[in-house]
């Protein structure tokens, strides 16, 4: 039960802070695109 509750808490915290999670992925994606274009 504790493991399931822990997983739900992690998922909930991710949904509560979607901007930070999406911005982090977006920055990495943009960085890769820029690096690919510059190379």
PDB file of N, CA, C and O in Angstrom:
ATOM      1  N   UNK A   1       0.837  -1.210   0.000  1.00  0.00           N
ATOM      2  CA  UNK A   1       0.000   0.000   0.000  1.00  0.00           C
ATOM      3  C   UNK A   1       0.868   1.255   0.000  1.00  0.00           C
ATOM      4  O   UNK A   1       0.562   2.229  -0.689  1.00  0.00           O
ATOM      5  N   UNK A   2       1.945   1.229   0.770  1.00  0.00           N
ATOM      6  CA  UNK A   2       2.802   2.419   0.852  1.00  0.00           C
ATOM      7  C   UNK A   2       3.409   2.757  -0.505  1.00  0.00           C
ATOM      8  O   UNK A   2       3.507   3.928  -0.869  1.00  0.00           O
ATOM      9  N   UNK A   3       3.818   1.725  -1.257  1.00  0.00           N
ATOM     10  CA  UNK A   3       4.433   1.939  -2.561  1.00  0.00           C
ATOM     11  C   UNK A   3       3.444   2.587  -3.527  1.00  0.00           C
ATOM     12  O   UNK A   3       3.791   3.511  -4.262  1.00  0.00           O
ATOM     13  N   UNK A   4       2.200   2.088  -3.515  1.00  0.00           N
ATOM     14  CA  UNK A   4       1.164   2.645  -4.392  1.00  0.00           C
ATOM     15  C   UNK A   4       0.903   4.107  -4.024  1.00  0.00           C
ATOM     16  O   UNK A   4       0.820   4.964  -4.904  1.00  0.00           O
ATOM     17  N   UNK A   5       0.775   4.392  -2.725  1.00  0.00           N
ATOM     18  CA  UNK A   5       0.526   5.760  -2.279  1.00  0.00           C
ATOM     19  C   UNK A   5       1.682   6.675  -2.674  1.00  0.00           C
ATOM     20  O   UNK A   5       1.471   7.829  -3.046  1.00  0.00           O
ATOM     21  N   UNK A   6       2.902   6.153  -2.590  1.00  0.00           N
ATOM     22  CA  UNK A   6       4.079   6.946  -2.945  1.00  0.00           C
ATOM     23  C   UNK A   6       4.043   7.290  -4.439  1.00  0.00           C
ATOM     24  O   UNK A   6       4.321   8.428  -4.818  1.00  0.00           O
ATOM     25  N   UNK A   7       3.700   6.312  -5.287  1.00  0.00           N
ATOM     26  CA  UNK A   7       3.620   6.546  -6.723  1.00  0.00           C
ATOM     27  C   UNK A   7       2.543   7.578  -7.042  1.00  0.00           C
ATOM     28  O   UNK A   7       2.749   8.456  -7.879  1.00  0.00           O
ATOM     29  N   UNK A   8       1.412   7.474  -6.384  1.00  0.00           N
ATOM     30  CA  UNK A   8       0.327   8.435  -6.621  1.00  0.00           C
ATOM     31  C   UNK A   8       0.742   9.834  -6.215  1.00  0.00           C
ATOM     32  O   UNK A   8       0.371  10.807  -6.872  1.00  0.00           O
ATOM     33  N   UNK A   9       1.510   9.949  -5.137  1.00  0.00           N
ATOM     34  CA  UNK A   9       1.976  11.254  -4.688  1.00  0.00           C
ATOM     35  C   UNK A   9       2.920  11.865  -5.717  1.00  0.00           C
ATOM     36  O   UNK A   9       2.854  13.064  -5.987  1.00  0.00           O
ATOM     37  N   UNK A  10       3.798  11.047  -6.290  1.00  0.00           N
ATOM     38  CA  UNK A  10       4.741  11.537  -7.303  1.00  0.00           C
ATOM     39  C   UNK A  10       3.980  12.012  -8.534  1.00  0.00           C
ATOM     40  O   UNK A  10       4.281  13.073  -9.080  1.00  0.00           O
ATOM     41  N   UNK A  11       2.987  11.226  -8.974  1.00  0.00           N
ATOM     42  CA  UNK A  11       2.189  11.598 -10.141  1.00  0.00           C
ATOM     43  C   UNK A  11       1.414  12.880  -9.861  1.00  0.00           C
ATOM     44  O   UNK A  11       1.342  13.769 -10.710  1.00  0.00           O
ATOM     45  N   UNK A  12       0.830  12.971  -8.653  1.00  0.00           N
ATOM     46  CA  UNK A  12       0.045  14.143  -8.290  1.00  0.00           C
ATOM     47  C   UNK A  12       0.925  15.392  -8.278  1.00  0.00           C
ATOM     48  O   UNK A  12       0.517  16.445  -8.769  1.00  0.00           O
ATOM     49  N   UNK A  13       2.134  15.276  -7.717  1.00  0.00           N
ATOM     50  CA  UNK A  13       3.033  16.421  -7.639  1.00  0.00           C
ATOM     51  C   UNK A  13       3.448  16.862  -9.047  1.00  0.00           C
ATOM     52  O   UNK A  13       3.639  18.053  -9.293  1.00  0.00           O
ATOM     53  N   UNK A  14       3.586  15.911  -9.961  1.00  0.00           N
ATOM     54  CA  UNK A  14       3.939  16.256 -11.344  1.00  0.00           C
ATOM     55  C   UNK A  14       2.795  17.005 -12.006  1.00  0.00           C
ATOM     56  O   UNK A  14       3.029  17.965 -12.740  1.00  0.00           O
ATOM     57  N   UNK A  15       1.568  16.582 -11.758  1.00  0.00           N
ATOM     58  CA  UNK A  15       0.413  17.251 -12.347  1.00  0.00           C
ATOM     59  C   UNK A  15       0.181  18.617 -11.710  1.00  0.00           C
ATOM     60  O   UNK A  15      -0.365  19.516 -12.349  1.00  0.00           O
ATOM     61  N   UNK A  16       0.591  18.776 -10.463  1.00  0.00           N
ATOM     62  CA  UNK A  16       0.428  20.068  -9.795  1.00  0.00           C
ATOM     63  C   UNK A  16       1.448  21.084 -10.309  1.00  0.00           C
ATOM     64  O   UNK A  16       1.195  22.289 -10.275  1.00  0.00           O
ATOM     65  N   UNK A  17       2.605  20.600 -10.786  1.00  0.00           N
ATOM     66  CA  UNK A  17       3.626  21.500 -11.326  1.00  0.00           C
ATOM     67  C   UNK A  17       3.929  21.132 -12.775  1.00  0.00           C
ATOM     68  O   UNK A  17       5.061  20.761 -13.084  1.00  0.00           O
ATOM     69  N   UNK A  18       2.947  21.225 -13.673  1.00  0.00           N
ATOM     70  CA  UNK A  18       3.186  20.831 -15.067  1.00  0.00           C
ATOM     71  C   UNK A  18       4.072  21.822 -15.807  1.00  0.00           C
ATOM     72  O   UNK A  18       4.800  21.441 -16.723  1.00  0.00           O
ATOM     73  N   UNK A  19       4.015  23.091 -15.417  1.00  0.00           N
ATOM     74  CA  UNK A  19       4.795  24.118 -16.107  1.00  0.00           C
ATOM     75  C   UNK A  19       6.288  23.844 -15.966  1.00  0.00           C
ATOM     76  O   UNK A  19       7.033  23.924 -16.943  1.00  0.00           O
ATOM     77  N   UNK A  20       6.722  23.520 -14.753  1.00  0.00           N
ATOM     78  CA  UNK A  20       8.140  23.249 -14.515  1.00  0.00           C
ATOM     79  C   UNK A  20       8.582  22.019 -15.304  1.00  0.00           C
ATOM     80  O   UNK A  20       9.647  22.022 -15.921  1.00  0.00           O
ATOM     81  N   UNK A  21       7.759  20.968 -15.285  1.00  0.00           N
ATOM     82  CA  UNK A  21       8.091  19.726 -15.977  1.00  0.00           C
ATOM     83  C   UNK A  21       8.142  19.945 -17.492  1.00  0.00           C
ATOM     84  O   UNK A  21       9.068  19.482 -18.159  1.00  0.00           O
ATOM     85  N   UNK A  22       7.137  20.658 -18.035  1.00  0.00           N
ATOM     86  CA  UNK A  22       7.101  20.912 -19.478  1.00  0.00           C
ATOM     87  C   UNK A  22       8.214  21.860 -19.897  1.00  0.00           C
ATOM     88  O   UNK A  22       8.829  21.663 -20.946  1.00  0.00           O
ATOM     89  N   UNK A  23       8.485  22.890 -19.090  1.00  0.00           N
ATOM     90  CA  UNK A  23       9.554  23.829 -19.421  1.00  0.00           C
ATOM     91  C   UNK A  23      10.904  23.131 -19.454  1.00  0.00           C
ATOM     92  O   UNK A  23      11.732  23.422 -20.317  1.00  0.00           O
ATOM     93  N   UNK A  24      11.134  22.212 -18.520  1.00  0.00           N
ATOM     94  CA  UNK A  24      12.402  21.490 -18.489  1.00  0.00           C
ATOM     95  C   UNK A  24      12.564  20.662 -19.761  1.00  0.00           C
ATOM     96  O   UNK A  24      13.635  20.663 -20.366  1.00  0.00           O
ATOM     97  N   UNK A  25      11.517  19.963 -20.166  1.00  0.00           N
ATOM     98  CA  UNK A  25      11.574  19.155 -21.388  1.00  0.00           C
ATOM     99  C   UNK A  25      11.689  20.062 -22.605  1.00  0.00           C
ATOM    100  O   UNK A  25      12.411  19.748 -23.551  1.00  0.00           O
ATOM    101  N   UNK A  26      10.988  21.173 -22.583  1.00  0.00           N
ATOM    102  CA  UNK A  26      11.015  22.115 -23.705  1.00  0.00           C
ATOM    103  C   UNK A  26      12.398  22.709 -23.896  1.00  0.00           C
ATOM    104  O   UNK A  26      12.875  22.832 -25.024  1.00  0.00           O
ATOM    105  N   UNK A  27      13.047  23.080 -22.795  1.00  0.00           N
ATOM    106  CA  UNK A  27      14.388  23.662 -22.865  1.00  0.00           C
ATOM    107  C   UNK A  27      15.374  22.639 -23.424  1.00  0.00           C
ATOM    108  O   UNK A  27      16.220  22.980 -24.250  1.00  0.00           O
ATOM    109  N   UNK A  28      15.268  21.392 -22.978  1.00  0.00           N
ATOM    110  CA  UNK A  28      16.153  20.334 -23.480  1.00  0.00           C
ATOM    111  C   UNK A  28      15.905  20.117 -24.970  1.00  0.00           C
ATOM    112  O   UNK A  28      16.853  19.967 -25.740  1.00  0.00           O
ATOM    113  N   UNK A  29      14.631  20.099 -25.381  1.00  0.00           N
ATOM    114  CA  UNK A  29      14.283  19.889 -26.788  1.00  0.00           C
ATOM    115  C   UNK A  29      14.822  21.021 -27.655  1.00  0.00           C
ATOM    116  O   UNK A  29      15.408  20.772 -28.709  1.00  0.00           O
ATOM    117  N   UNK A  30      14.625  22.266 -27.217  1.00  0.00           N
ATOM    118  CA  UNK A  30      15.102  23.435 -27.966  1.00  0.00           C
ATOM    119  C   UNK A  30      16.629  23.409 -28.046  1.00  0.00           C
ATOM    120  O   UNK A  30      17.207  23.697 -29.094  1.00  0.00           O
ATOM    121  N   UNK A  31      17.274  23.062 -26.929  1.00  0.00           N
ATOM    122  CA  UNK A  31      18.739  22.998 -26.904  1.00  0.00           C
ATOM    123  C   UNK A  31      19.253  21.977 -27.919  1.00  0.00           C
ATOM    124  O   UNK A  31      20.230  22.236 -28.622  1.00  0.00           O
ATOM    125  N   UNK A  32      18.598  20.818 -27.996  1.00  0.00           N
ATOM    126  CA  UNK A  32      19.011  19.794 -28.953  1.00  0.00           C
ATOM    127  C   UNK A  32      18.792  20.268 -30.387  1.00  0.00           C
ATOM    128  O   UNK A  32      19.633  20.027 -31.253  1.00  0.00           O
ATOM    129  N   UNK A  33      17.667  20.942 -30.645  1.00  0.00           N
ATOM    130  CA  UNK A  33      17.384  21.442 -31.988  1.00  0.00           C
ATOM    131  C   UNK A  33      18.414  22.488 -32.408  1.00  0.00           C
ATOM    132  O   UNK A  33      18.917  22.457 -33.531  1.00  0.00           O
ATOM    133  N   UNK A  34      18.722  23.409 -31.505  1.00  0.00           N
ATOM    134  CA  UNK A  34      19.695  24.461 -31.811  1.00  0.00           C
ATOM    135  C   UNK A  34      21.072  23.848 -32.059  1.00  0.00           C
ATOM    136  O   UNK A  34      21.774  24.229 -32.996  1.00  0.00           O
ATOM    137  N   UNK A  35      21.446  22.900 -31.213  1.00  0.00           N
ATOM    138  CA  UNK A  35      22.742  22.228 -31.366  1.00  0.00           C
ATOM    139  C   UNK A  35      22.804  21.492 -32.702  1.00  0.00           C
ATOM    140  O   UNK A  35      23.835  21.509 -33.374  1.00  0.00           O
ATOM    141  N   UNK A  36      21.699  20.846 -33.090  1.00  0.00           N
ATOM    142  CA  UNK A  36      21.644  20.098 -34.345  1.00  0.00           C
ATOM    143  C   UNK A  36      21.755  21.055 -35.535  1.00  0.00           C
ATOM    144  O   UNK A  36      22.433  20.750 -36.516  1.00  0.00           O
ATOM    145  N   UNK A  37      21.093  22.205 -35.450  1.00  0.00           N
ATOM    146  CA  UNK A  37      21.131  23.180 -36.545  1.00  0.00           C
ATOM    147  C   UNK A  37      22.511  23.820 -36.658  1.00  0.00           C
ATOM    148  O   UNK A  37      22.988  24.075 -37.764  1.00  0.00           O
ATOM    149  N   UNK A  38      23.151  24.079 -35.528  1.00  0.00           N
ATOM    150  CA  UNK A  38      24.458  24.749 -35.528  1.00  0.00           C
ATOM    151  C   UNK A  38      25.574  23.801 -35.950  1.00  0.00           C
ATOM    152  O   UNK A  38      26.590  24.247 -36.484  1.00  0.00           O
ATOM    153  N   UNK A  39      25.403  22.516 -35.721  1.00  0.00           N
ATOM    154  CA  UNK A  39      26.468  21.564 -36.040  1.00  0.00           C
ATOM    155  C   UNK A  39      26.553  21.328 -37.548  1.00  0.00           C
ATOM    156  O   UNK A  39      27.394  20.554 -38.005  1.00  0.00           O
TER     157      UNK A  39
END
